[in-house]
Amino acid sequence: MNRAEIDFDDLLKVVLALAIVWLLLEILGTVLNLTFALLEALPTLIVVVIVVLIALRLADRI
């Protein structure tokens, strides 16, 4: 079998598989970027929660 005898459907399957892998990698990259963004914002969120809890305590809401 030489390279010129490859079936067109097989070639389409290879291209489809590569496109699926590419999309999965793009989705994984987006999820990782969001995760790292949330981790970077975590200290700020903790401070906001502490401030809200103190304000609620001072207002006798807790």
N, C-alpha and C positions, 0 to 999 in steps of 0.2 A: 504494500500500500504506500503510495507516495502522498505528498502533501496536497496535491491537486484533487485527490479523490475524497476529500472530506465532504460529508453531506451538509446541505444548507441548514437543515433543522438542527443538526448537532452544533453548528456554528452559532445559531441563534440561542441555543441553550447555554452555551459558554458565555455569550454576551449578556444574557439575562442573569446568569449566576454572578458575573462580575458587577453588574448594576445593583443587584441585591446586596452584595457585600459592601459596595460603596455606600449605599443608603444606610445600612446598619452601622457602618463606621461614622457616618455623619450624625446619626441619632445618638450614638454612644458619646461622641465628642460634645454634643449639646448637653446631654445629661451630666457629663463630668463638669462642664463649665458652670452649669447651674448649681451643682453640688458645691464646687469650690467658692462660688459667689455667696452661697448661704453660709458656708463655714467662715468666710471673711466677715460677714455681717453678724455673726453670732455674738461677739462681745457687745456690740451696740444694742442688739435685742435684749441681752441680759440686763444691761443698764436701764433700758426702757422699762422692763418688767420690775426692776427694783424701785425705780422712781414711782411707778404707778402703785405698787404695793405700799410704799411709804406714804404717798398722798392719800390713799384709801384709809390707811391706819390713822393718819392725822385727822381725817374727816369723819372718823368713827363709822366707817362703812364696813370695816372688817370686824 
